[in-house]
């Protein structure tokens, strides 16, 4: 028997590719061991799973379609819920040949079975509800493959001739079969119906804990990664009870006063009806125009012997369902589809469970409560995960796993970790000379009280536009400007009085033409004063506003202005920490240096210049089916400090993860480096964010090759290391005892795990580089795909950890290596540009009939065939304007 190991940590379905030719298995370094600790990871062992050459999972392809094709000739799309019910109905009618407990279904095309199933084509009669006419479906099942566990054993043992994706897929579906039958499925996660407390967020909304799990190869075998998350859901209440909770003051007897609110709240929600034996699901399209007592419709004769007769809705429910409608003077729900009317009284409808309530729609108190539940302390999170693993309805419950020959030990397994020491930092001292900083031992933070930034920029050309001037919470400009100048001066950033202060209002942020005129006018005013181009424009707002998108897009792509935004309410408090954070951002945007490493990075010392590149792709929201994805690439411009970055942003096809212009964007950044330093970097380290294991081949064979095509020449062939940084896996590590971690129960900054739960033979590790002040720390998973620099594990881990101390916006190490962090911010900035352009073209947002050049810019900028809408102004191409 070959053991499978299950790691209880969340991760998407990801399968690792074969290692590239230049990447051999690295010997993970422990030569500089510091603070060896025991970390309890969520590792449970699966014994006796039949992991030998004789064990087989049979993979079947399933095709389910109506016996009678649609009239229009196009294929009929059957929902996942209906496909599952048709499968259940068919298996229930043939239990000896199709045992349900011996099979697992992915809800679409694949069935995996522990026993042979008779292939063939069968007819299934199925009705979605008792008063819906049954339809015949053709159920076709055929054997695709026999999945032998010996292939997986070879792969885990270090024979990478082929990745057994099909075996891993089959086992993953098996692990999800039981929870899919007993829990609420939301995307890839499963939420418990019973057994776990639901927190009431009020107004008909609850917070529900759910689990998400998948399989992953590790050094000890196969692992199931599981973690929990919290989502807000609509309560499964009757519609009228929900309205009473959700709409303040709602009364069914005063329905007319609330009609608009009711329709807005209910439209698009799914309901079940209670007046039928089978509770059919419907989607609310709206409300009927007339009240219930005035509704009637034509009822067909079921035998076809008489013409349709007109019948009132009240009489129909009394005769058909023996139900008297209580609330006759309110509208019904219109739940019809395909332009067919279907009226159902609200009192017979209940909201379906498992409907997500948008987080952004929560009130302040509810959002804060949801955040508190999500940010559980380490001990609470650990206990919750253990409970979910052992839950009867969870992924390890039921008999299905056992029927496939798997036996699971749900106890956590300890893994050995180490703590890397923090680097020594260099900032400016009171006398202006370099000052070495030793960070706090537990949190690894440092402060700037009585100290200066490493290199402060002279600020003598800046101005203020106060958009809060006409609001109740307006800026106290005299006090704030005086305090900001004083704080910048104390940090070693000599700052003069602003060239001018201009009062404006928040409304102008929504008027693209007037806003552009205002920004261009600010630039012109600076030139008229004989000072030249503004270094930056301080923009004060009274609140967070959608017009922020317009401001950033116009300033950074049209006018060429660096802007620094702040809220008047926060600015008026004049807190030293707030002013210092503002100053750090300004200094970084102007090309200054806030903090530097005292020593050079490991394995990168010497004469050669080194450049760090970060890359990420920002995708539109889940419900958005048309907007482009936004790719961003950033590159460092200075060495050896390596803390100033330039960015390039580009739009590409919707939900495309591959960066289509990766090589060209990198080439631009390398050229920028050469212009500033008069030499091209000889070593380049690329950090790629946001890709799963299944996309590693794409990064290696397409993006890396595109990089070499665009950057390499006969006289220039820099060495390259390519590393993927993953944050979305949500791996959690828990100290085995209080003395092994921080005082708040989290693991310490600098904690590294590179054994046991990492890949069997590839080069990856987990690094927690930050202090987890809220909730449970989430380490970053770094996976080296290509290495031409010969990094040892010690060197690479120390290098990444040290770099996390150089992030320009704070005085503490961050959780993600800065090149990736900056790329993520830059990609989001590109998303803001696109939203500004699209909202600017919307007729609803048109506030001016001006035909200025800005309006013409909006018209061509929306075209996604080019990237003019996100092309930076030449003034900003080498600035960190995005931080």
N, C-alpha and C positions, 0 to 999 in steps of 0.2 A: 504494500500500500504506500501511496505517496501522499504526504500530508498537504492539505490546503490550509493556508492561514488567512483568517479574515481580520482586516484592520478596520475598526469602527471609526471611520472618518469620512466626511462627505467628499465625493469627487464625481465629476461627470464621467460618462462612459468613455474611457480613453484606452487605446491599445498602443503600446510602444513599438516603433519600427525597428528594423535591424540597425545596428550601429553603423555609421559611415566608415569607410576604409581607414581614415586617419585617426579614428577614435577607438582606442583599445580600452579594456577595463582598467580603470585607474585604481591604484592602491590608495585607499582613503587614509589620509595622514593623521597620525595621533602623536607625532613627535613633540608637539608643543601643547601637551595636554594641560588644561587649566580647569580646576573645579569640576572634577568628574562627578556627575549626579545621576540619580536614577529617575527616569521619567516614565510614568505609566501611560503607555499609548493604548489605544483601543484595539488590542490585538486579541482575537479569539481564534482558537485552533479548531479546524474541521478534520476530524479523524475518521478513518474507515470510509472514505468517500468513493472507493472503487477506482482509484487513480492508476489503473494498470492498462495494459494493452488490450485487455478483453472488454473493458468498460466502454459503453457506447451510448451516445445520445443521438436519437434519430431526428433529423431535420426535415420537416414537410412544408411544402408550399401550399397555401390555401387561397382559393379564389371563390368569392361569394358574389353573386350577381342575380338580379331578378330574372325569373324565367321568361317574362314578357318584356322585351326591350322597350325603352322609352319611345314616345311618338316622334320626338325630334331627332332620334338616332344617336344622341350623345350618351356616353356612359353615365349611369346613375351613381352618384356619390352616396354611399351608405355610411352613416356616422359610426364612430368606434363603438359607441354604446350599443347600437343595433347589431353590429358585427359580433360583438361578444354575446349578445342574447341569442343570436341565430346559432352561434357555435354551441352554446349551452343547450339550446333546444335540440339540436341534432345529436349531441353526445348523450343527452338524457334519454333519447329514444333508442339508442344503440349502446347501452352501458357495457355490454360484454366485449364488443369490438372496439369501442371508443371510450375507455375509462377516463373520466374527467380528472381524477386524482393522480393520474400517471402522465399528465400532459401540462404544458405551459404555453400560453398564447400571448403574442405581443400586441394583439388588438388590431392587426392589419393583415399581413401576408404570411406570417410564420408561426408554425406550431412545432414545439419540441416535445418529444415523447421518450419515456423510459422503456416503452414496449413497442413492438411493431404495430402499425395501424394499417388497415386495408385501404390501399389507394383506390381511387375511382371517382366517379361523378354521381352525386346523390341529389334528391329533391327534398327540400325542407319547406314545410308550410309554417308560416310565422305571421302573427299579428301583433302590432305594437300595443294595442289596447283592446278591451273586450268589445267595444262598439266600433272598432275599425276592421274593415274587411281584411281577412288573412290573404297574404300574397305568397306565391310559390317562389322559392329561391333555388338556384343551382349551386350546390356546394361541391367544389372540386378540390380534391386533396391528392398530392403526389409526393413521393419521396424525392428529396433533393440530395441529401448526403447523410452518411453515417459518420458521426463525429467521434473519433477515437481519442481517449484521454492520453494516449501515449505521445501524441504530438505536443500536447501541452506540457507533459513531463519533460520532453526533450527541450522545449523552449525555455522552461524555467531552470533547466540544468545548464543552460549556457550554449545551446545549439541554435543559433539564430537563422538557420537556413530559411525558415518561413515563420511568419507570425500567425498563430492559430486564432485569427479573428473570429472565425465561425464558431469555434468551441467556446471562446469567451463570451460571444454574443448569446449562445444557447444557454450557458450557465447563468448569465445575467438575467435572462428572461425567466428562468426557473426560479431565481431568487426573488423575483418581483411578482410571481404568480399569486402567492398567498395574500400579500397585502393588497394587491389589485382587486381581490374578491371581497375583502373585509374592511378596506379603508377608502377614504375619499381621495381620488387621484387628481392632482393638480399639477399639470406639466409633468415633470419628472419626480415630483415629491408625492408622498402619501401622508394624509392627515388622519389622525385617529378620530373615530366617531365616539368611542367610549374609552375609559381608562386613563385619559389625561385631562386635567382640568382646563377648561376654557375660561379665559379671563374676559369679563364683560367690559367693553369699551364704551358702553351706553349708546343711545340712539339706534338700537337695533343692530349693533355691530359687536362681534366677538373677536378675540385674538386666539388663534388655534396653533398648537405646536404640531409640526409634521416632521417626517424623516425623509431623507433622500440617500440612496445607496447605489453603489455599482461595484463591479469587480475590477481588480487591479493586480498585475503581477508584482510580487515583492521578492526580497532576498530570501524569505522563508517559504515562499509558495504563493498561492493565490489569495488575495485579500478582498474582503468586502468593505468598502469605504462607506461609512455612515455618519451623518451628523444631523442635527435638528435645526430647523428654522421656524420662524413665527410669521404668520400671515394674518391679515385682518379679513374676516368673512362676514357676509350678511347672516344674521340669525335665521334659522329655518322656521320662521314664524308664519302665521296666517298673514295675508297681505294687509288686512285691516289692523291687526295688532302691530305689525311692523310700522305702518304709517303713524300710529299713535306714539310709538317710541321714537321714530326718526324725525318727524316734523313737529317742532315745538308748537303746542297749542292746537294740534289737529283734532278736529271733531267730525265724526261722520255726519252729524246733523247740520254742520255748516260746510258741507263739502265744496260748494261753489267757490267759497273764499280760498280754498286750498287747491283747486283743480290744477292750476299751472304747476305748482310745486309737486303734486302727486304724479303728474305725467312725466315731469323731468326725472323724478326719483325712480320710477318704476320701469320706464322704457328700456327695453333690452334685457331685463332680468328674466330668469327662467322660473317657472312655477309648475307645481304639481296640482292636479285637481283632486278633490276629495269626494265628489259625488259619484265617482265610478269605482268599480271593483279594482281595476288596475289604474294606478295613479300615473296617467300619461303626462309627459313633459311638454310644456309649451314655452314660447318666448313672447313676452309682452311687446306688442307693437304700438300700443297706445290705449286711449280710452274711447269709448263710444261717444258719439256726439249727443245722443239722447240718453235720458235716464232709463233705468231698467224697466220700469212699468210701461214705457212707451215703445219698447223694442219688439219687433216681430220679424219673421222671415218666412220664406217659402219652404215648406216641408215636402220632400218627394215621397211618393208612395213606394214603399220598399218592393212591392210586387210589380209596379209599373202599370197597374190597371187603371189608375185614376190620375188626373192632372195634379200638379203640386197645389197644396192648399196653404193659405196664409195662417200662421199660428203665432200667438204671442209667446215671448220668452217665458213669462210666468206660467202659462198653461203648459208649455212644453216640459219644463222642469217638474211640474206637479204630476203630469201624466207619465213621463218617461222615467224619472228617478224618484218619484214620491217625495220630492223636496219642495217645501214652501220657501220662497225667497223672502228673507227678512227685510233687507235694505233695498227698497224699491225706488227710492228717490235719489239714487246716486248712479253714475255710469257703470257699465260693465267693462271688463278688460277685453280688448280686442287682441286675440291670440292667433288670428288667422295667418296663413302664409300663402305665398304664390297668388296674391291678390284675391284670396278667398276670405270672406268674413267668417269669424268664429267668435261669438260673444260668450263670455263666462262671467257670472257674478263674482265679485271680489271675495265674498264670504266663503266661496268654495275653492279658493286658491291659497296655497301655501308656497312660500319661497323655497326653492330647492336648496339643500345644503351643499356646501362646497363652492359657493360663488364668492370670488375674491372681491373685497371692497377696496377700491384704489387707495393706496397709502397716502397719495397726495391730497385726497379729499377729506382725510381725517381732520378733526378739529385739533387745536393745540394740545389740550389735555389728553385726548385719545392717542395722538401721535407720540406724546411723551411716554405714556403708559406702554404703548407697543414697543418703543425703543428700550424701555427698562426691562421688559420681558426678554427682548432679543439679546440684550447685553447681560446675559446671566453670568454670575461669578463662576470661577472655575469649578468649585465643588458642586454647585447646583447643576451646571452643565454636564459634568461627568456623571452625576447620579441620574439625570434625565436620559442621557444616552444609554446608560446601562438598562434603565427601565424600558426603553423603546426596543432594545435588542431582545430583551426577555419577554416582551409583551406577546400575549397569545395571538393577537391579530397582526403582529409585526413581521418583518422579513424572515425571522427564524422560527416563527410559529407554524402550526399545522403539520400535515403529514407529507406535503409535496416534496420538500427537500429530502426527507428520508427515503421517499420512493425513488428518487434519483441517486440514491446511494451516498448521501451526504449526512454526516453527523457533526454537529457544531458544539464546540465548547465556548460559551459566551463570556468567559472570564477575561479580563484585561491582562495583557502581557506587558511586562516591563521592558523598556528599551534603554540602552545606555546612551547618554548624551554628554556633551562637554560644553563649557562656556568659554568663548573666545574673549580675551581681554580687549577693552576699548582702546582706540588710538589716542595719541596725544595731539591736541589741536593747537592751532596758531591763529591768534587774532591780534588786534592792535592794543597796545598798552596805553596808560595815561600819558606817557611821554612820546607817543607816536611810534615807538619801536615795537617790533614783533613781541608778542606776549604768549607764552605757552600756557595752555589751559588743561588741567586735569579734571575730567568729568566726575559727577557724582557717582559713587560706587554702585548704588542700587538702581537708580533710574537712568543713569548715563546722561543726565541733563547738565547744562551749564548756563550761567547767566551773564548778562552784559553790564551788570551794575558796576560802575567805575571802570569799564573797559570800552574798547572801540572795535569797530569792524576791521577786518584784515586790510582792506583797501577801500576807503571811502571816496566817493566821487564829489567833486565840487558842483553844487547846485546853485546856479545863478540865473537860470532862464526857466522859470516855471510860473504857472498861473492857476487860478481857482475859478471853476464854474460851479455855482451853488444852485443845484436844481431844487433844493429844499426851501428856497427863500420865501416862497408864498405859502408854505405849509405850516401847520401848527407846530410840528417838531422841526424847527429850522435850526440851521447851524449858528452857533455863537462864534462868528468868524474871527473876531479879534483875539479872543482867548485861545481858540484852537490853533490858529496860525502861529501865534507867539509860542505856544507850547510845542508844536511840531518842529518849529525852527530850533528851539532850544534842545529838543531831544536829538535831532539830527546832528547838531553841532557837538553834543556830548558823545555821540557815537563815532566821531571822526568824519562826518559828512558835512563839510562847511556849506551852510545853506543861507542864502540871502532872502530878502523879502520878495514875495511874489511880484511879478511884473504888473499884474492887475487881478482884481477880484470882480467877478461878474455874477450878478443875481439872475436867476432864471426860474423855471418852474418844471414840475415833473411831466406836464402834458407834452412838452416839446420833445421828450424822448420817443414818443409814439409817432411823431411827424418827421419822416425821414428827410424830406427836403429842408425843412427849417433846422433840423439838427445838424445836417451837413453844412449849412450856411453858418451856423453857430461855431462849429469846430474850425472851419476854414477861416472864419473871422478871427478866432482866437490866434491862429497862426499868423495871420496878416498883422494883427495888433502887435504881436511880439516883434515882427520884422520892423514895423514902423517905429518902435521904441529903440531901434538900432541894436538889438541884441541877437538877432538871427532866429533860427529854428528853436521852438520850445523844446526843452529837454523832456518835460512831462506836464500833463494837465491833470490837476486834482479835481475829480468830479464828485460832488457831495450829493447824496440822494436821501430823501426822507424815509424811503422804504425800498424793499426789493421790488423791482418793477420789470415787466417784460421788455420795456424800452432799453434795458441794459444791453440786450442783444444788438439793437440798432447802433448803440453807442460804440460798442467794441468793433462791430463790422465796419462801420464808416471810418472810425479812427485808424484802424489797423490795415485796411485794404484800400481806402480811397484817399484819406487825408495824410496819412503817415505820421500819426501822433501816438506817443505812448501815453496811456491814461492810467491813473490810479483812482479807483472808486472807494468810497467809504460811506457809511450811514451816519446821518447827522446825530441820531440818538446815541450811538456808540462814541462818536467823536466828542460830543459835548461832555462826556464823563471825564475826559482828560486823564485817563489812567495811563500810568507810565508804561505798563506792559503793552497796551494797545498801540500807543505811539511808537514804541520800539518795533513792534511787528510791522507797522506801516512803513517805518523807515527802512527795515530790512528789505521789504519788497521793492521800495523805490530804488535803493542802492543797487539791487540785483538787476532791475530793469535798465538802469543807466550804465551797466557794465562794471559795477564795483564788485568787490569780493567780501563776503560777510565772514566766512570762516574757511580756513585751509587746514589740510593735514600737515603736521610737523615733519613727518617722514614720508618718503616716496612709497608708492604702492608696491606690494610684494611682486617680484619677478618682472617688474616694469621699470626698474631703475636703469640708468645708463644714459647714453647720448641720444638714443632714438626717441622721436616724438610719438606719443600715443594718443589715439582718439577713441572716445567712447560714443557709441551710437545706440539710441533707444528707439524702438518702433512699436506702434500699437494701432489698432483699428477700432473706431467707435461705431457701433451699429445702432440703427434706430430702434425705438421701443417695440415690444412684442406685437402690439396691435397695428403698427405702421407697416404697410405692405409696399410702399412706393419709394420712400426717401432713400437717398444713397447712403452707403457707408462712408465714413471719413477716416482716411489713413493719415497718420502723422509720423514723421521721422525727425528726431533731434540728434544733434552731434555736438560734442564738446569742442571748444575753440581755443582753449589755452592748456598748456602743459608746463610744469607738472601739477599745477593746482587743479586742473580739470574740473572746474566748477562753474564755467560759463558755457551756455549752450545756445545754439541757433536752431530754428525749427523750419520744417517744410510740411505743408498740409495739402492734401489732395483728396478729391471725392472720387468714388468708384461705385461699381454696380451694387445694388441693394443686397445687403447681407453677404458680401464677398469678403472672406477673411484674408485671402492672399492679397498682399500689397502690390498692386499692378505696376506701379511706377517706382518700386523700391530702389532699383539700381540707379535710376536717374536722380531721385531725391538724395540718395547717399553721395552720388557724384558731385552734386551741387554743394553739399556740406563739406566734402573733402576740398573742393576748390576754394570755398570760403576760408577754411582752415589755412590753406596754402597762401592766400592773399594776406591774411593777418599775421602769419608766422614766417612767411617767405620759405617755407619748406612743407612738404606733404608728410603726414604721419606715416611712420614705417610699421607701426603696429595698430591694429584696429580691433576693439572688442565690441561686439554687437549683442545687445540684450533685446530679445523679442518677447512681447507680452501678448497674452490673450489667446494662445493657441493650445489645443489639446494634443494628447499623445497621437491621436489619429491624424493630426495635421503636421507632425514633425517631418514626414517625408516631403511634404510641400515646401516647408521652410528650407530644408536642405537642398532639394533638387531643383527648386524653382526660384525662391527668393535669393538664396545664397549665390546661385549661378547667375542670376540677374545682376546682383551686386558686383560680381567679378567681371561680368561682361561690360558693365558701365564704368567701373573704377579702374580696372587693370589696363595697363598698356605695356608696350615693350620695355619701357624704362621704369615702370612703377608697378610693383607687385607686393603690396604690404601683406604681412602675415595677419591671419584672422582667427579669432575665437568667437564662436556663436553660442549663446546661452539663452534658454527660454526661462522666463520668470513667470510662475503661476501663483495667483492669489486666490482664485475662485475655488480651489479644491477644499478650502476651509478645514484643513488638517488641524487638529488641536492636540497639544501635548500637555500633560498634567504632571506636576512634580509629585514624586512618590511620597514625600514627606514635607513638612513645612520648612525644614532647613535646606531643602534642595532648590527652592525657588525664591521669588520675591515675597515681601511681607503681605501682599494682597492675594497670595495664592497662585499667581501666574508664574510661568517660567521666566528666568532672568533674560535681559537683553544679551545677545551674543550666543544664545543656546543653539547648538548645531546637532542634528541627528543625521548620520550618514551610514547607518547600518540597519539591518533587520527590516525596516519598512520602506527601504528604497528599492530601486529596480534590481533584479538579480545580477546583472552584469554591466549595465550602462552606468553612466557617471552623473549622479544626481544627489541632492541633499536638501534637507530642510533647515532654514535659518530663521530664527526669530531675532530680528535686529532692533526691535523697539521695546519700550516698557509699556505693558498693557495696563493702562490706567482705568479703562472701562471694559467690563465684560471679560471674556477669555481671549488671551492672545492668539493670534492666527499667524503661524509662520509662513514664510514664502518658500515655495518649492522651486529650486533652481535645477535645471537639467541641461547639461553641456552636450550640445549636438556636434560641435566641431571645435577642435583645439589645435592650433598650429604654434602655440606658444609654450606648450609643455608645462602648464600649471600643475603643481601638486594640489591635493585637496586643501592642505594647510594654507597655501598661498592664495588660492582662489577664494576660499571662505573668508580669510582675513581681508582680502582686497574688497570684496563686496560689502562686508561689514563696515570697513573703514569708510567706504564711499557713502554709506547711509548717514554718516555724520556731516556730510557737506551739503545737504539740501538747504536751499537758500532762505526758505520761509520760516524756519524755526531754529531753536537752540536745543535740539535733541535729535537722536537718530530716528530715522523714519523706517517704516515697515517694509519698504520696497526700494530696490536700488534706484538712485535718482534718475539715470537716463530713461528708465521705463516710466517712472513717476512723471517726469516732464513730458514724455510722449503721450501719456494718458491725458494730461492737462491740455496739451496742444491739440489732440484729436477732438476733445470736447469743445475747444474753442472753435474748431472748424464746424462742429455741429451747430454752435450758436450762430455762426455766419449763415449757414444754410437756412436755419429757422428765421433769421432776420429777413433774408431775401424772400422766402416764401410768404411770410406774414406781410411783408411790404407790398407784395403783388395782390394780396387778397382784397377784393372790393370792399369788404367790411372794414379794412384797416386804412383805406384811402382817406386821408384827411385834408388833402390839398389837391387842387387841379393844376398845380404848377407843372410845366413841362421842362423843368431844369435838367441839367446833365445827370443829376442823381437819379431821377426817374428813368431816364434811358438806361442808366447803369443797371437798375433793378430788372429791366426787361431782359437784358442779355445775361445777367448774372444767374438767373434761374435755370438757364440751359445747362444740363449736366453733361453735355457733350464736350465742354471745355471746363476748365477749373478757374475761370476768371473770378467767380464769386468768392473763392477762398485764396486767391493769390495775394500774398502780402505786399504791402507798399515797400518800395526799395529802401526806405529809411529804417524799416524794422526787420529786414531779413537776417541781420546778425545780432539782434537784441533778444533778451529774455522777457519780452513784453507780456508773455502768457502766464507768468508766475503770479 
